[in-house]
Amino acid sequence: MTDLLERAIAQLKTLPVAEQDAIAARLLAEIEDEQRWKAQFESTTDAQWDRLADMVRQEIAAGDITPIADVFPSEQLDDYSKPDALAIMLSEF
């Protein structure tokens, strides 16, 4: 276990039981989601990646794109480099 995870668990132990369970449920859901994504990516064939790349190229050529700066203003991108970036990202969903 990493030092960071050990510190997080130590802090979790100081919280009321209900908060511990709520955070534990979110962590477990995140781990399960990550495992599903990993399995999905690992099962994606080269042909599927090629089709996806072709679709993206067609959208770019057609001008059917949105600049990333319009989606994520620079001050918002700066927020993601802060220590509580995960909390910021999750609060937006």
C-alpha positions as a Markdown table, in Angstrom:
| # | Residue | x | y | z |
|---|---|---|---|---|
| 1 | Met | 0.0 | 0.0 | 0.0 |
| 2 | Thr | 1.3 | 3.4 | -0.8 |
| 3 | Asp | 2.0 | 6.1 | 1.8 |
| 4 | Leu | -0.7 | 8.3 | 0.3 |
| 5 | Leu | -3.3 | 5.6 | 0.5 |
| 6 | Glu | -2.2 | 4.8 | 4.1 |
| 7 | Arg | -2.6 | 8.5 | 5.0 |
| 8 | Ala | -6.0 | 8.7 | 3.4 |
| 9 | Ile | -7.2 | 5.6 | 5.3 |
| 10 | Ala | -5.8 | 7.0 | 8.5 |
| 11 | Gln | -7.9 | 10.2 | 7.9 |
| 12 | Leu | -11.0 | 8.1 | 7.0 |
| 13 | Lys | -10.7 | 6.3 | 10.3 |
| 14 | Thr | -11.3 | 9.6 | 12.1 |
| 15 | Leu | -14.6 | 10.2 | 10.4 |
| 16 | Pro | -18.0 | 9.0 | 11.6 |
| 17 | Val | -19.0 | 5.6 | 10.5 |
| 18 | Ala | -21.7 | 6.9 | 8.0 |
| 19 | Glu | -19.1 | 9.1 | 6.3 |
| 20 | Gln | -16.6 | 6.2 | 6.2 |
| 21 | Asp | -19.1 | 4.0 | 4.5 |
| 22 | Ala | -20.1 | 6.7 | 2.0 |
| 23 | Ile | -16.5 | 7.3 | 1.0 |
| 24 | Ala | -15.8 | 3.5 | 0.9 |
| 25 | Ala | -18.8 | 3.0 | -1.4 |
| 26 | Arg | -17.5 | 5.7 | -3.7 |
| 27 | Leu | -14.0 | 4.3 | -3.8 |
| 28 | Leu | -15.3 | 0.8 | -4.5 |
| 29 | Ala | -17.5 | 2.1 | -7.3 |
| 30 | Glu | -14.5 | 3.9 | -8.7 |
| 31 | Ile | -12.4 | 0.8 | -8.6 |
| 32 | Glu | -15.1 | -1.3 | -10.3 |
| 33 | Asp | -15.6 | 1.4 | -13.0 |
| 34 | Glu | -11.9 | 1.5 | -13.6 |
| 35 | Gln | -11.8 | -2.3 | -14.0 |
| 36 | Arg | -14.7 | -2.2 | -16.5 |
| 37 | Trp | -12.9 | 0.5 | -18.5 |
| 38 | Lys | -9.7 | -1.4 | -18.5 |
| 39 | Ala | -11.4 | -4.6 | -19.7 |
| 40 | Gln | -13.2 | -2.6 | -22.4 |
| 41 | Phe | -10.0 | -1.0 | -23.7 |
| 42 | Glu | -8.2 | -4.3 | -23.6 |
| 43 | Ser | -10.9 | -5.9 | -25.7 |
| 44 | Thr | -10.9 | -3.2 | -28.3 |
| 45 | Thr | -9.5 | -4.5 | -31.6 |
| 46 | Asp | -7.2 | -2.6 | -33.9 |
| 47 | Ala | -10.0 | -2.4 | -36.4 |
| 48 | Gln | -12.2 | -0.7 | -33.9 |
| 49 | Trp | -9.5 | 1.8 | -33.0 |
| 50 | Asp | -8.9 | 2.4 | -36.8 |
| 51 | Arg | -12.7 | 3.1 | -37.3 |
| 52 | Leu | -12.7 | 5.5 | -34.4 |
| 53 | Ala | -9.6 | 7.3 | -35.7 |
| 54 | Asp | -11.3 | 7.6 | -39.1 |
| 55 | Met | -14.4 | 9.1 | -37.5 |
| 56 | Val | -12.4 | 11.7 | -35.6 |
| 57 | Arg | -10.4 | 12.6 | -38.8 |
| 58 | Gln | -13.7 | 13.1 | -40.7 |
| 59 | Glu | -15.1 | 15.3 | -37.9 |
| 60 | Ile | -11.9 | 17.4 | -37.9 |
| 61 | Ala | -11.9 | 17.7 | -41.7 |
| 62 | Ala | -15.6 | 18.8 | -41.6 |
| 63 | Gly | -14.9 | 21.4 | -38.9 |
| 64 | Asp | -17.3 | 19.6 | -36.6 |
| 65 | Ile | -15.1 | 20.2 | -33.5 |
| 66 | Thr | -15.1 | 22.4 | -30.5 |
| 67 | Pro | -11.8 | 24.0 | -29.3 |
| 68 | Ile | -10.8 | 22.6 | -26.0 |
| 69 | Ala | -10.5 | 26.1 | -24.6 |
| 70 | Asp | -14.2 | 26.5 | -25.2 |
| 71 | Val | -15.0 | 23.4 | -23.2 |
| 72 | Phe | -12.4 | 23.9 | -20.5 |
| 73 | Pro | -11.5 | 27.5 | -19.9 |
| 74 | Ser | -7.9 | 28.0 | -18.9 |
| 75 | Glu | -8.7 | 28.9 | -15.3 |
| 76 | Gln | -10.7 | 25.7 | -15.0 |
| 77 | Leu | -7.8 | 23.7 | -16.4 |
| 78 | Asp | -5.6 | 25.3 | -13.8 |
| 79 | Asp | -7.9 | 24.1 | -11.1 |
| 80 | Tyr | -7.2 | 20.5 | -12.1 |
| 81 | Ser | -3.6 | 20.8 | -11.2 |
| 82 | Lys | -4.5 | 21.5 | -7.5 |
| 83 | Pro | -4.4 | 18.8 | -4.8 |
| 84 | Asp | -8.2 | 18.7 | -4.6 |
| 85 | Ala | -8.6 | 18.3 | -8.4 |
| 86 | Leu | -10.6 | 15.0 | -8.1 |
| 87 | Ala | -13.1 | 16.7 | -5.9 |
| 88 | Ile | -13.4 | 19.6 | -8.3 |
| 89 | Met | -13.9 | 17.3 | -11.3 |
| 90 | Leu | -16.4 | 15.1 | -9.5 |
| 91 | Ser | -18.4 | 18.1 | -8.3 |
| 92 | Glu | -19.0 | 19.1 | -12.0 |
| 93 | Phe | -20.7 | 15.8 | -12.9 |
